[in-house]
Amino acid sequence: MIADVLGITFLSPGRLWLLVGVAALALSYVVLQTRRRSYAVKFTNLSLLDSVAPKRPGWRRHLPAVLMLVGLAGLVGSLAKPATDMRVPRERATIIVAIDTSLSMAATDVAPNRIEAAQAAAKSFIRMLPDRINVGLVTFNGVAQLKVPPTQDHEQLIAAIDQIRLGERTAIGEAIFASLDAIKNAAPVDGSKTDDKDVPARIVVMSDGSTTAGRPDAEAAAAAKKQGVPVSTIAFGTPEGTIRIEGEPEPVNVAVDGPALEAIANATGGSFFEATTGHQLERVYKDIGSSIGYTTEQRDISDRFVAASLVALAVAAAASQLWFSRLP
């Protein structure tokens, strides 16, 4: 159906049966025009007919009637309550962005290096989120720190991301626990007191390695699942990444550990992504932002049908008055 192609759903489709009346009007118009043409043919003195009516309206004669039928069909469509899916910002949600700040993030396999590319992508992600979403920032190396509690002041987060400093070891599990605590302590965005389950929440963890400190990933994933908070993870970097460590004669390989991060996502109902360049990381963040910062809802668009119908009827009336000095 045309409605399916246009992505329109009619909430009261039974009212579309009124289109039968519009179709009957259209049929009666066609029949009347056919009879009129038949009468004109019976008038055999064509030269006299041309002298009496040298300028016949042609297609203009039918335009007002067609527009009137379109307008009536549109009004019937509006009565059937048309609706379509629309992407709308979430009004109440909390998102925690957890960024790995271990020394391996200094690897230059991603230009200019992993951490700077991660900072740029994270800032773009935060800027694309709806203003009324609470966003918090957790950084983690050997320990996890809540740098910015969930807030609607997104510029505060962006400023904090610019201040990130690297440290030794990686504590992904601790980062998830710190994020869960931040979500639990976050006030609803509208200031009301509600059940935590009523407020959607999500954790986004970006890391390039596996846990080397703190509580294990499995324990943190179990806690997130218990609280009903999905953890989406991004494995950032390449298998060829290396860093220079003082005292080591050769560069040390810091390959990204995708399977460990994928396991966390699978255990919590989140999504797992891999990014090997800064551009890919930005695209991943954009996909995540679209899925957790916005929702798809059915919105009533009957006003659009009414407006289009009134325009069609008004044009029909104006054309009929202009060309034939009467209403259709």
PAZAPA-4460 file (N, C-alpha, C; in steps of 0.05 Angstrom, whole numbers, plus 32768, in hexadecimal, padded with zeros to 4 digits):
% residues 328
    n_x    n_y    n_z   ca_x   ca_y   ca_z    c_x    c_y    c_z   seq   type   mol
   8011   7FE8   8000   8000   8000   8000   8011   8019   8000     1      M     A
   8006   802F   7FF6   8015   8049   7FF5   801D   8051   8012     2      I     A
   800A   804D   8025   8010   8055   8040   8029   8046   804B     3      A     A
   802C   802C   8044   8042   801D   804D   805C   8028   8041     4      D     A
   805B   8030   8028   8073   803B   801A   807B   8055   8027     5      V     A
   8068   8065   802F   806D   807F   803B   8072   807D   8059     6      L     A
   8070   8065   8064   8074   8062   8081   805E   806D   8092     7      G     A
   8046   806C   8088   802F   8077   8097   801E   8060   80A1     8      I     A
   8015   8062   80BA   8003   804F   80C6   7FE9   805D   80CD     9      T     A
   7FD2   8051   80C7   7FB9   805D   80CE   7FAE   804F   80E7    10      F     A
   7FAB   805F   80FD   7FA3   8054   8116   7F86   804D   8117    11      L     A
   7F76   8059   8106   7F59   8052   8103   7F53   804C   80E6    12      S     A
   7F5E   8035   80DC   7F5C   802F   80BF   7F3F   802B   80B6    13      P     A
   7F2D   8024   80C9   7F11   801F   80C1   7F04   8037   80B4    14      G     A
   7F0E   804F   80BB   7F02   8068   80B1   7F0A   806C   8093    15      R     A
   7F1D   805D   808A   7F25   8060   806E   7F0F   8057   805B    16      L     A
   7EFC   8048   8066   7EE5   8040   8055   7ED6   8058   804A    17      W     A
   7ED9   806F   8057   7ECC   8088   804D   7ED7   8090   8031    18      L     A
   7EEF   8085   802A   7EFA   808A   8010   7EE8   807F   7FFA    19      L     A
   7ED7   806C   8001   7EC4   8061   7FED   7EB2   8077   7FE3    20      V     A
   7EAA   8089   7FF5   7E99   80A0   7FED   7EA8   80B3   7FDA    21      G     A
   7EC2   80B7   7FE0   7ED2   80C8   7FCE   7ED5   80BB   7FB3    22      V     A
   7ED9   80A1   7FB3   7EDC   8092   7F9A   7EC1   8094   7F8A    23      A     A
   7EAB   8093   7F98   7E91   8095   7F8B   7E8D   80B0   7F7E    24      A     A
   7E96   80C5   7F8C   7E95   80E0   7F80   7EA6   80E1   7F67    25      L     A
   7EBF   80D5   7F68   7ED0   80D5   7F51   7EC4   80C7   7F3A    26      A     A
   7EB7   80B0   7F40   7EAB   80A0   7F2B   7E94   80AF   7F1E    27      L     A
   7E84   80BC   7F2E   7E6D   80CB   7F24   7E77   80E3   7F12    28      S     A
   7E8D   80EF   7F1A   7E98   8105   7F0A   7EA1   80FA   7EEE    29      Y     A
   7EAE   80E3   7EEE   7EB7   80D7   7ED5   7E9F   80D1   7EC3    30      V     A
   7E8A   80C5   7ECF   7E72   80BF   7EC0   7E65   80D8   7EB4    31      V     A
   7E63   80ED   7EC3   7E58   8106   7EB9   7E68   8111   7EA2    32      L     A
   7E83   8110   7EA5   7E94   811A   7E90   7E92   810A   7E76    33      Q     A
   7E8E   80F0   7E7A   7E8B   80DE   7E62   7E71   80E5   7E54    34      T     A
   7E5C   80EA   7E63   7E42   80F1   7E57   7E44   810B   7E49    35      R     A
   7E52   811E   7E55   7E55   8139   7E48   7E64   8137   7E2E    36      R     A
   7E79   8126   7E2D   7E88   8122   7E15   7E77   8115   7DFF    37      R     A
   7E66   8102   7E08   7E54   80F5   7DF5   7E40   8108   7DE9    38      S     A
   7E36   811B   7DF9   7E24   812F   7DEF   7E31   8142   7DDB    39      Y     A
   7E4B   8149   7DE1   7E5A   815A   7DCF   7E5E   814D   7DB4    40      A     A
   7E62   8133   7DB3   7E65   8125   7D9A   7E4C   8125   7D8A    41      V     A
   7E35   8124   7D97   7E1B   8124   7D8A   7E16   813F   7D7C    42      K     A
   7E23   8154   7D86   7E20   816E   7D7A   7E32   816F   7D61    43      F     A
   7E26   8168   7D4A   7E36   8161   7D32   7E42   817A   7D25    44      T     A
   7E37   8192   7D29   7E41   81AA   7D1C   7E59   81B4   7D2C    45      N     A
   7E71   81A8   7D27   7E89   81AE   7D36   7E93   81CA   7D31    46      L     A
   7E8F   81D5   7D19   7E98   81F0   7D13   7E88   8204   7D23    47      S     A
   7E6E   81FF   7D25   7E5D   8210   7D36   7E65   820F   7D53    48      L     A
   7E6B   81F6   7D5C   7E74   81F2   7D78   7E8D   8202   7D7E    49      L     A
   7EA0   8202   7D6A   7EB9   8211   7D6E   7EB4   822F   7D6F    50      D     A
   7EA0   8238   7D60   7E9B   8255   7D60   7E8D   825D   7D7A    51      S     A
   7E7D   824B   7D85   7E6E   8251   7D9E   7E81   824F   7DB6    52      V     A
   7E92   823B   7DB6   7EA5   8237   7DCD   7EC0   8231   7DC2    53      A     A
   7ECE   8246   7DB7   7EE8   8242   7DAB   7EFD   823A   7DBE    54      P     A
   7EFB   8242   7DD7   7F10   823C   7DEB   7F04   822B   7E02    55      K     A
   7F06   8212   7DFE   7EFC   81FF   7E13   7F12   81FB   7E28    56      R     A
   7F0A   81F8   7E41   7F1D   81F8   7E57   7F30   81E0   7E58    57      P     A
   7F29   81CA   7E4B   7F3B   81B2   7E4B   7F40   81A7   7E67    58      G     A
   7F5A   81A3   7E6C   7F62   8197   7E86   7F5A   81A8   7E9E    59      W     A
   7F59   81C3   7E9A   7F52   81D4   7EB0   7F36   81CE   7EBC    60      R     A
   7F25   81C4   7EAA   7F0A   81BE   7EB4   7F0A   81A8   7EC9    61      R     A
   7F1D   8196   7EC7   7F1E   817F   7EDA   7F2F   8185   7EF3    62      H     A
   7F41   8198   7EF2   7F53   819C   7F08   7F45   81A2   7F23    63      L     A
   7F32   81B5   7F23   7F25   81BA   7F3D   7F18   81A1   7F49    64      P     A
   7F0B   8191   7F38   7EFE   8179   7F42   7F12   8165   7F4D    65      A     A
   7F28   8162   7F3F   7F3D   8150   7F48   7F48   8159   7F63    66      V     A
   7F4E   8173   7F65   7F58   817E   7F7F   7F44   817B   7F95    67      L     A
   7F2B   817F   7F8F   7F16   817B   7FA3   7F15   815E   7FAD    68      M     A
   7F18   814B   7F9B   7F18   812F   7FA3   7F30   8128   7FB4    69      L     A
   7F47   8133   7FAC   7F60   812F   7FBB   7F5D   813A   7FD8    70      V     A
   7F51   8152   7FD9   7F4D   815E   7FF4   7F3A   814D   8005    71      G     A
   7F24   8143   7FF9   7F12   8132   8009   7F1F   8118   8011    72      L     A
   7F30   810D   8000   7F3E   80F4   8007   7F51   80FA   801E    73      A     A
   7F5F   8111   801D   7F71   8118   8033   7F63   811B   804D    74      G     A
   7F4B   8127   804D   7F3B   812B   8066   7F33   8110   8071    75      L     A
   7F2B   80FD   805F   7F25   80E2   8068   7F3D   80D5   8075    76      V     A
   7F54   80D9   8068   7F6D   80CE   8073   7F73   80D8   808F    77      G     A
   7F6E   80F2   8093   7F73   80FE   80AE   7F60   80F2   80C3    78      S     A
   7F47   80EB   80BB   7F35   80DE   80CE   7F3E   80C3   80D6    79      L     A
   7F4F   80B6   80C5   7F59   809B   80CB   7F72   809C   80DD    80      A     A
   7F79   80B3   80E8   7F8F   80B7   80FA   7FA9   80AD   80EF    81      K     A
   7FB4   80B9   80DB   7FCE   80B1   80D0   7FE5   80B6   80E4    82      P     A
   7FF8   80A4   80E5   800F   80A8   80F7   8028   809D   80E9    83      A     A
   803F   80A7   80F1   8058   809D   80E5   806D   809C   80FB    84      T     A
   8081   808C   80F7   8097   8089   810A   80A9   80A2   8108    85      D     A
   80AF   80AE   811F   80C1   80C5   8120   80D7   80C1   8135    86      M     A
   80EF   80CB   812E   8105   80C9   8141   8104   80E1   8153    87      R     A
   8101   80DC   816D   80FE   80F2   8180   8113   80EE   8197    88      V     A
   811D   8104   81A2   8130   8102   81B8   8124   80F6   81D1    89      P     A
   8134   80E6   81DF   812B   80DC   81F9   812B   80F3   820D    90      R     A
   8116   80F3   821D   8114   8109   8231   8120   8101   824C    91      E     A
   8121   80E7   8252   812B   80DE   826C   813D   80C6   8267    92      R     A
   8157   80CB   826A   816A   80B5   8267   8185   80BE   8273    93      A     A
   8195   80AA   827A   81AF   80AF   8285   81C3   809D   8276    94      T     A
   81D8   80AA   826C   81ED   809C   825D   8208   80A2   826B    95      I     A
   8217   808D   8270   8232   8090   827A   8246   8089   8265    96      I     A
   8258   809B   825E   826D   8096   824B   8286   808F   825B    97      V     A
   8291   8076   8258   82A9   806D   8266   82BF   806A   8252    98      A     A
   82D5   807A   8256   82EB   807A   8243   8304   806F   8250    99      I     A
   8310   805C   8242   832A   8050   824A   8340   8065   8249   100      D     A
   834E   8069   825F   8365   807C   825F   837E   806D   8267   101      T     A
   8381   8054   8260   8399   8045   8265   83AF   804E   8252   102      S     A
   83C8   8047   8259   83DF   8050   8249   83DD   8046   822C   103      L     A
   83D0   8030   8227   83CE   8025   820C   83BF   8038   81F9   104      S     A
   83AF   804A   8205   83A0   805D   81F4   83B2   8072   81E7   105      M     A
   83CC   8071   81ED   83DF   8083   81E0   83E9   8078   81C6   106      A     A
   83E1   805F   81BF   83E9   8053   81A6   83E1   8064   818E   107      A     A
   83F3   8065   817A   83EF   8076   8163   83E5   8066   814B   108      T     A
   83DA   804E   814F   83CF   803F   8139   83B6   804C   812F   109      D     A
   83AA   805E   813F   8393   806E   8137   839C   808B   8139   110      V     A
   839B   809A   8123   83A5   80B5   8122   8393   80C9   8131   111      A     A
   839E   80DD   813F   83BB   80DF   8145   83C5   80CB   815A   112      P     A
   83B3   80C3   816C   83B7   80AC   817E   839B   80A4   8188   113      N     A
   839A   808E   8196   8380   8083   819E   8370   8096   81B0   114      R     A
   837E   80A2   81C3   836F   80B2   81D7   8364   80CB   81CB   115      I     A
   8374   80D8   81BA   836A   80F1   81AE   8353   80EC   819B   116      E     A
   8355   80D6   818C   833F   80CF   817A   8326   80C8   818B   117      A     A
   832A   80BB   81A1   8314   80B4   81B3   8307   80CC   81BF   118      A     A
   8317   80E0   81C7   830D   80F8   81D2   82FB   8107   81BE   119      Q     A
   8305   8109   81A5   82F6   8118   8191   82DC   810A   818B   120      A     A
   82DC   80EF   8189   82C3   80E1   8183   82AF   80E2   819B   121      A     A
   82BA   80E1   81B3   82A8   80E2   81CB   829A   80FE   81CC   122      A     A
   82A9   8113   81C6   829D   812D   81C7   8288   8131   81B1   123      K     A
   828D   8126   819A   8278   8126   8185   825F   8117   818D   124      S     A
   8263   8101   819B   824D   80F0   81A5   823C   8100   81B8   125      F     A
   8249   810D   81CB   823A   811C   81E0   822B   8134   81D3   126      I     A
   8237   8141   81C0   822A   8157   81B3   8211   814F   81A4   127      R     A
   8210   8136   819A   81F9   812E   818A   81E2   8124   819B   128      M     A
   81E6   8120   81B5   81D1   8116   81C7   81BD   812C   81CD   129      L     A
   81A4   8126   81D1   8190   813A   81D9   8198   8148   81F3   130      P     A
   8191   8162   81F5   8199   8172   820B   818E   8168   8226   131      D     A
   8177   815B   8225   816A   8153   823E   8173   8137   8248   132      R     A
   8188   812C   823D   8192   8113   8246   81A9   8118   825A   133      I     A
   81A9   810A   8270   81BF   810B   8283   81D6   80FA   8279   134      N     A
   81ED   8106   8278   8205   80F8   826E   821B   80FB   8283   135      V     A
   8228   80E5   828A   823F   80E5   829D   8258   80DA   8290   136      G     A
   826F   80E0   829C   8289   80D8   8291   8298   80C8   82A7   137      L     A
   82A1   80B0   829F   82B2   80A0   82B0   82CC   809B   82A0   138      V     A
   82E3   809F   82AD   82FC   8097   82A0   8309   8081   82B1   139      T     A
   8318   8070   82A3   8324   805A   82B2   833E   8051   82A6   140      F     A
   8351   804C   82B8   836A   803E   82B2   836C   8028   82C7   141      N     A
   837F   802B   82DA   8380   8017   82F0   8369   801B   8304   142      G     A
   835D   8032   8304   8345   8038   8315   8331   8046   8303   143      V     A
   8319   8046   830C   8303   8054   82FE   82FB   806D   830E   144      A     A
   82F7   8083   8300   82EF   809C   830C   82D7   80A8   82FE   145      Q     A
   82C4   80B1   830E   82AD   80BF   8303   82B5   80DC   8300   146      L     A
   82BC   80E4   82E8   82C6   80FF   82E3   82B0   8114   82E4   147      K     A
   8299   810C   82D8   8282   811E   82D7   8269   810E   82DD   148      V     A
   825B   8114   82F3   8241   8105   82F8   822D   810C   82E2   149      P     A
   8219   80FB   82DF   8205   80FF   82C9   81F9   811B   82CB   150      P     A
   81FA   8129   82B5   81F1   8145   82B4   81E7   814C   8298   151      T     A
   81D7   8161   8297   81CE   816B   827D   81E0   8180   8272   152      Q     A
   81F4   8188   8282   8208   819B   8279   821D   818C   8269   153      D     A
   8217   8188   824F   8229   8178   823E   8243   8185   8239   154      H     A
   8244   81A0   823A   825E   81AE   8236   8271   81A7   824D   155      E     A
   8267   81A2   8265   8278   819B   827B   8286   8180   8276   156      Q     A
   8278   816E   8269   8284   8154   8262   8299   8158   824D   157      L     A
   8293   8168   8239   82A7   816C   8224   82C0   8178   822F   158      I     A
   82BE   818B   8242   82D6   8197   824E   82E5   8182   825E   159      A     A
   82D7   8170   826C   82E4   815B   827B   82F3   8147   8269   160      A     A
   82E7   8141   8252   82F4   812F   823F   830F   813A   8236   161      I     A
   8310   8154   8233   8329   8161   822A   833F   815F   823F   162      D     A
   8337   8159   8258   834B   8158   826E   8354   813C   8275   163      Q     A
   834D   8129   8264   8354   810D   8269   8372   8109   8269   164      I     A
   837C   80F9   827D   8398   80F2   827F   839A   80D4   8281   165      R     A
   83B0   80C8   8276   83B4   80AC   8275   83C1   80A1   828E   166      L     A
   83BD   8087   8294   83C9   807A   82AB   83CD   805D   82A6   167      G     A
   83D9   804F   82B8   83DF   8032   82B5   83C7   8020   82BA   168      E     A
   83C7   800A   82AD   83B4   7FF3   82B0   8398   7FFA   82A6   169      R     A
   8386   7FE6   82A6   836B   7FE9   829C   8357   7FDC   82AE   170      T     A
   8343   7FEA   82B7   832F   7FDF   82C9   8313   7FE3   82BD   171      A     A
   830C   7FD3   82AA   82F2   7FD6   829D   82DB   7FCF   82B0   172      I     A
   82DF   7FBA   82C0   82CA   7FB3   82D3   82C4   7FC9   82E6   173      G     A
   82D9   7FD6   82F1   82D5   7FEC   8303   82C7   8004   82F6   174      E     A
   82CD   8008   82DC   82C0   801D   82CD   82A2   8018   82CC   175      A     A
   829A   7FFF   82C8   827D   7FF9   82C6   8270   7FFD   82E1   176      I     A
   827E   7FF4   82F7   8272   7FF8   8311   826F   8016   8318   177      F     A
   8284   8026   8311   8282   8043   8316   826B   804F   8306   178      A     A
   8267   8045   82ED   8251   804F   82DD   8236   8048   82E8   179      S     A
   8234   8030   82F2   821A   8027   82FF   8214   8038   8317   180      L     A
   8228   803E   8327   8224   804F   833F   821B   806B   8337   181      D     A
   8226   8075   8321   821F   8090   8318   8202   8090   830E   182      A     A
   81FA   807B   8300   81DE   8079   82F7   81CB   8077   830E   183      I     A
   81D2   8067   8322   81C1   8064   8339   81BD   807E   8349   184      K     A
   81D2   808E   834A   81D0   80A7   8359   81C6   80BF   8349   185      N     A
   81C2   80BA   832F   81BA   80D1   831E   819D   80D8   8323   186      A     A
   8197   80F2   8325   817B   80FB   8328   816E   80FA   830D   187      A     A
   8154   80F4   830C   8145   80F5   82F2   8148   8110   82E6   188      P     A
   8149   8111   82CB   814E   812B   82BD   8138   813F   82C3   189      V     A
   8120   8137   82CA   810B   814A   82CF   8108   8151   82ED   190      D     A
   811B   8147   82FD   811B   814D   8319   8107   813E   832A   191      G     A
   80F7   812C   831E   80E3   811D   832D   80EF   8104   8339   192      S     A
   80E2   80F9   834C   80EB   80E0   8358   80DC   80C9   834A   193      K     A
   80EB   80B8   833E   80E0   80A1   8330   80EF   8088   8335   194      T     A
   80E3   8072   8330   80F0   8058   8332   8107   8057   831D   195      D     A
   811F   804D   8326   8136   804C   8314   812F   803D   82FA   196      D     A
   811D   8029   82FC   8117   801A   82E4   8108   802A   82CF   197      K     A
   80FD   8041   82D8   80EE   8051   82C5   8100   8062   82B4   198      D     A
   8119   8065   82BC   812C   8077   82AF   813F   8066   829E   199      V     A
   813E   8068   8284   8151   8058   8273   816E   8061   8278   200      P     A
   8180   804E   8278   819C   8054   827D   81AD   8042   826B   201      A     A
   81C4   804B   8264   81D7   803C   8254   81F3   8044   825A   202      R     A
   8205   8031   825A   8222   8036   825D   8230   8031   8242   203      I     A
   8241   8043   823B   8251   803F   8222   826F   803E   822B   204      V     A
   827B   8027   8227   8297   8023   822F   82A8   8022   8216   205      V     A
   82BD   8033   8215   82D0   8032   81FF   82EB   802B   820B   206      M     A
   82F7   8015   8200   8310   800C   820A   8320   7FFF   81F4   207      S     A
   833A   7FFB   81F9   834B   7FEE   81E5   8358   7FD5   81F0   208      D     A
   8351   7FCE   8208   835F   7FB7   8214   834D   7FA7   8226   209      G     A
   8359   7F95   8235   834A   7F84   8248   8350   7F8C   8264   210      S     A
   8340   7F83   8277   8343   7F8B   8293   835C   7F80   829F   211      T     A
   836C   7F91   82AC   8384   7F89   82BA   8384   7F91   82D7   212      T     A
   836F   7F9E   82E0   836D   7FA7   82FC   834F   7FA8   8304   213      A     A
   834B   7FA6   831E   832F   7FA9   8329   831F   7F90   8325   214      G     A
   8305   7F93   832A   82F2   7F7D   8327   82EF   7F73   830B   215      R     A
   82EB   7F59   8307   82E9   7F4E   82EC   82D1   7F59   82DC   216      P     A
   82D4   7F57   82C2   82BE   7F60   82B0   82A4   7F51   82B5   217      D     A
   82A6   7F37   82B9   828E   7F27   82BC   827E   7F30   82D4   218      A     A
   828B   7F37   82EA   827D   7F40   8302   826F   7F5B   82FC   219      E     A
   827C   7F6C   82EE   8270   7F86   82E8   8259   7F83   82D4   220      A     A
   825C   7F71   82C1   8246   7F6C   82AD   822E   7F61   82BB   221      A     A
   8232   7F4F   82CE   821C   7F43   82DD   820D   7F59   82ED   222      A     A
   821C   7F6C   82F9   8210   7F82   8308   81FF   7F94   82F5   223      A     A
   820A   7F99   82DE   81FC   7FAA   82CB   81E2   7F9D   82C1   224      A     A
   81E4   7F83   82BC   81CC   7F74   82B4   81B7   7F74   82CA   225      K     A
   81C0   7F71   82E2   81AD   7F71   82F9   819E   7F8B   82FB   226      K     A
   81AC   7FA1   82F6   81A0   7FBC   82F7   8191   7FC3   82DD   227      Q     A
   8192   7FB1   82C9   8184   7FB7   82B0   8191   7FCD   82A0   228      G     A
   81AC   7FD0   82A2   81BA   7FE5   8293   81CB   7FD8   827D   229      V     A
   81C4   7FDA   8264   81D5   7FCF   824F   81F0   7FDE   824D   230      P     A
   8204   7FCF   8247   821F   7FDB   8244   8228   7FD7   8227   231      V     A
   8229   7FEC   8218   8234   7FEB   81FD   8252   7FF0   81FE   232      S     A
   8261   7FE0   81EF   827E   7FE1   81F0   8289   7FE7   81D4   233      T     A
   829F   7FF5   81D4   82AD   7FFC   81BB   82CA   7FF3   81BE   234      I     A
   82D3   7FE1   81AE   82EF   7FD9   81AD   82FE   7FEB   8199   235      A     A
   8310   7FFC   81A4   831C   8011   8194   833A   800C   8191   236      F     A
   8343   800A   8178   835F   8006   8172   8363   7FEF   815F   237      G     A
   837C   7FE8   815A   8382   7FD3   8147   8395   7FBF   8154   238      T     A
   8397   7FA7   8149   83A9   7F93   8154   83C7   7F9B   8152   239      P     A
   83CD   7FAF   8142   83E9   7FB7   813E   83F1   7FCE   8150   240      E     A
   83E0   7FD7   8162   83E7   7FEE   8172   83FE   7FE8   8185   241      G     A
   8410   7FFC   8188   8427   7FFA   819A   842B   8014   81A9   242      T     A
   8438   8012   81C0   8440   802A   81CF   845D   8027   81D9   243      I     A
   8469   803D   81DF   8484   803D   81EA   8482   803E   8208   244      R     A
   848F   802C   8216   8490   802B   8233   84AC   802F   823C   245      I     A
   84B0   8041   8250   84CB   8048   825A   84D8   802F   8265   246      E     A
   84F0   802A   825C   84FF   8012   8264   84FD   7FFB   8252   247      G     A
   84EA   7FFC   823F   84E7   7FE7   822B   84F5   7FEE   8211   248      E     A
   8507   7FDD   8207   8515   7FE4   81EF   8504   7FE5   81D6   249      P     A
   84EF   7FD6   81D5   84DE   7FD4   81BE   84C1   7FDD   81C5   250      E     A
   84B3   7FE6   81B1   8496   7FED   81B6   8487   7FD5   81BF   251      P     A
   8474   7FDA   81D1   8463   7FC5   81DD   8448   7FC4   81CE   252      V     A
   8441   7FAC   81C5   8427   7FA9   81B7   8410   7FAC   81CA   253      N     A
   83FC   7FBC   81C1   83E4   7FC1   81D1   83CC   7FBB   81BF   254      V     A
   83C9   7FA3   81B6   83B3   7F9C   81A4   8398   7F9F   81B3   255      A     A
   8384   7FA7   81A4   8369   7FAA   81AF   835E   7F8E   81B6   256      V     A
   834F   7F8D   81CC   8342   7F73   81D4   8324   7F75   81D0   257      D     A
   831C   7F6F   81B8   82FF   7F70   81B2   82EE   7F5B   81C0   258      G     A
   82F7   7F42   81C1   82E6   7F2D   81CE   82DE   7F34   81EB   259      P     A
   82F0   7F3F   81FA   82E9   7F46   8216   82D3   7F5A   8217   260      A     A
   82D4   7F6F   8206   82BF   7F83   8206   82A5   7F79   81FA   261      L     A
   82A7   7F67   81E7   828F   7F5B   81DB   8280   7F4B   81EF   262      E     A
   828F   7F3D   8201   8283   7F2C   8215   8272   7F3D   8229   263      A     A
   827C   7F55   822F   826E   7F67   8241   8254   7F70   8234   264      I     A
   8255   7F78   821B   823D   7F81   820D   8228   7F6A   820B   265      A     A
   8231   7F53   8204   821F   7F3C   8202   8212   7F35   821C   266      N     A
   8221   7F37   8232   8216   7F2F   824C   8202   7F43   8257   267      A     A
   8203   7F5C   824E   81F2   7F71   8259   81DB   7F79   8246   268      T     A
   81DB   7F6E   822E   81C7   7F77   821A   81CE   7F90   820C   269      G     A
   81E8   7F97   820C   81F1   7FAE   81FE   81FA   7FA7   81E2   270      G     A
   8208   7FB9   81D5   8212   7FB5   81BA   8230   7FB7   81BA   271      S     A
   823D   7FA8   81A9   825A   7FA8   81A6   8262   7FB4   818C   272      F     A
   8276   7FC5   818C   8280   7FD2   8173   829E   7FD0   8173   273      F     A
   82A9   7FD0   815B   82C6   7FD1   8156   82CC   7FEA   8145   274      E     A
   82E1   7FF8   814D   82EA   8010   813E   8308   8010   813D   275      A     A
   8312   8012   8125   832F   8012   8121   833A   802D   8118   276      T     A
   8328   8040   8114   8330   805B   810C   831F   806F   811B   277      T     A
   8328   8088   811C   8319   809D   8129   82FE   80A1   811B   278      G     A
   82FE   809F   8101   82E5   80A3   80F1   82D1   808D   80F8   279      H     A
   82DB   8074   80FA   82C9   805E   8101   82BE   8062   811D   280      Q     A
   82CE   806B   812F   82C5   806F   814B   82AF   8084   814B   281      L     A
   82B2   809A   813C   829D   80AE   813B   8283   80A3   8131   282      E     A
   8285   8092   811C   826E   8085   8111   8260   8073   8125   283      R     A
   8270   8064   8134   8265   8052   8149   8256   8063   815E   284      V     A
   8263   8078   8167   8256   8089   817B   823C   8095   8170   285      Y     A
   823C   809C   8156   8223   80A6   814A   820D   8091   814A   286      K     A
   8214   8079   8144   8200   8063   8144   81F5   805F   8161   287      D     A
   8207   805F   8174   81FF   805C   8190   81ED   8073   8199   288      I     A
   81F5   808B   8191   81E5   80A3   8199   81C9   80A2   818D   289      G     A
   81C7   8098   8174   81AC   8096   8167   819A   8082   8175   290      S     A
   81A7   806D   8180   8197   8057   818C   818F   805D   81A9   291      S     A
   81A1   806A   81B8   819B   806E   81D4   8193   808B   81DB   292      I     A
   8199   809E   81C9   8191   80BA   81CE   8176   80C1   81C3   293      G     A
   816D   80B0   81B1   8154   80B5   81A3   8142   809C   81A4   294      Y     A
   8129   80A0   81A0   8116   808A   819E   8103   808F   8187   295      T     A
   80F8   807A   817D   80E5   807C   8166   80C8   8079   8171   296      T     A
   80B8   808D   816C   809C   808D   8176   8089   8092   815E   297      E     A
   8071   8087   8161   805C   808D   814D   804F   80A8   8154   298      Q     A
   8050   80BA   8141   8044   80D5   8145   802D   80D9   8132   299      R     A
   8017   80E5   813C   8000   80EC   812C   8006   8101   8118   300      D     A
   8000   80FC   80FF   8006   8110   80E9   7FEC   8118   80DB   301      I     A
   7FD5   8115   80E9   7FBB   811B   80DC   7FBA   8139   80D5   302      S     A
   7FC9   814A   80E4   7FC8   8167   80DD   7FD4   816C   80C2   303      D     A
   7FE8   815B   80BA   7FF4   815F   809F   7FE0   8158   8089   304      R     A
   7FD0   8143   808E   7FBB   813C   807B   7FA6   8152   8079   305      F     A
   7F9E   815D   808F   7F8A   8172   808F   7F95   818B   8080   306      V     A
   7FAE   8192   8086   7FBA   81A9   8079   7FBC   81A6   805B   307      A     A
   7FC5   818E   8052   7FC7   8189   8035   7FAC   8189   8028   308      A     A
   7F98   817E   8036   7F7D   817D   802B   7F71   8199   8028   309      S     A
   7F75   81AA   803C   7F6B   81C5   803A   7F78   81D5   8024   310      L     A
   7F92   81D0   8020   7FA0   81DD   8009   7F94   81D4   7FEF   311      V     A
   7F90   81BA   7FEC   7F84   81AF   7FD3   7F68   81BB   7FCE   312      A     A
   7F58   81BD   7FE3   7F3D   81C7   7FE0   7F3D   81E5   7FD9   313      L     A
   7F50   81F4   7FE6   7F52   8210   7FE1   7F5B   8216   7FC4   314      A     A
   7F6E   8206   7FBB   7F77   820A   7F9F   7F61   8202   7F8B   315      V     A
   7F52   81ED   7F92   7F3C   81E6   7F81   7F27   81FC   7F7F   316      A     A
   7F21   8208   7F96   7F0D   821E   7F96   7F18   8236   7F86   317      A     A
   7F32   823D   7F8B   7F3D   8254   7F7D   7F3E   8250   7F5F   318      A     A
   7F46   8238   7F56   7F48   8232   7F39   7F2C   8233   7F2C   319      A     A
   7F18   8228   7F3A   7EFD   8228   7F2F   7EF2   8245   7F2D   320      S     A
   7EF7   8255   7F41   7EEE   8271   7F40   7EFC   8280   7F2A   321      Q     A
   7F16   827C   7F27   7F26   828A   7F14   7F1E   8283   7EF7   322      L     A
   7F1B   8269   7EF2   7F16   8260   7ED7   7EF9   825F   7ECF   323      W     A
   7EE7   8259   7EE2   7ECB   8254   7EDC   7EB7   8266   7EEB   324      F     A
   7EC2   8277   7EFD   7EB2   8289   7F0D   7E9D   827A   7F1E   325      S     A
   7EA4   8263   7F28   7E93   8254   7F39   7EA4   8241   7F4A   326      R     A
   7E98   8238   7F60   7EA6   8224   7F71   7EA2   8208   7F65   327      L     A
   7EB5   81F6   7F6A   7EB2   81DB   7F5E   7E9B   81CC   7F6B   328      P     A
***
